[in-house]
Amino acid sequence: MKLFDLHCDTLSQMLQTSQDLAENNLHVSLKRASRYDTYTQIFAVWSNQQMSDDENYTRFFEIINYAASELKRTPDFIPYLAVEGGKLLNGDLLRLDVLHKTGVRFLTLVWSDTCCIGGAHNTDNGLSSFGRDVVKRCFDLNIIPDLSHASDRSFYEAYEIALLNDKPVIASHSNSRTVCHHRRNLTDDMFRLIVDIGGITGISLCRPHLTKSENCGIDSVVAHIEHYMSLGGEKTICLGCDLDGIDKPPYEINGIEDLYKIGTELQRLNYPNDLIENLFSANAEDFMKKNNIIPELNI
Ligand SMILES: [Zn+2]
């Protein structure tokens, strides 16, 4: 089984706990991912809401430098890079070009509250005029805007710019709001729009986004997969587990080594193998190929 995951916060955790990627006590390590035939990952560098925009920009390079020094030990593994929370741009569009040169290929526009780009899921605000320029510049640079964490208004406004530019958007880690009512989750309309525009959506393992119940296991994950499938999402759904960004995954999952259990459960429910393969790797691989997204790390 191949694995391609759209979202984890492991790089920040590595720096914070002075650990490497090869082996560590986090949710994600290359050693534990080695149970899969191939392993591909989008690593996000998160903008901390407690830090200023400029501090986050400086912190981004600290995290990347640390990761780059650790990744020297595994030269064959090139991560896809993302920034989670565009506040680090602090109104300076040129910073986006610098991030792109460093290797950033995905930008989660907002994370929480309202930043220079616009409003996140816990607000009713849309994109600022700078935010609109950022989305347009992303398309010039071939950075994919990631609408996870966006407010509903920011989602629709960014989507409209994508349509005008004939470019896709993704939601790297967003579950279904119909299955679990949470503002971080996507409405059916939003999910269908991502399907229509050729984007991808990752299923997250964040418990509060999976179920309101205390009892959160793999069946809660499957409920979101099934619902997205019912909306025509067989070429859209991926995994975007948010490992190392969440406290506790569902109870049968300790880390990346256990994600295969989601596939085992889908097999038990008689899902065809090609559908499970789409979810675990093929949809994400196809998206990267179609949009010419190539991982790079230039430090
Ligand atoms: Zn997130």
Residues whose N, C-alpha, C, O or C-beta is under 5 A from the ligand:
A	BS01	ZN	none
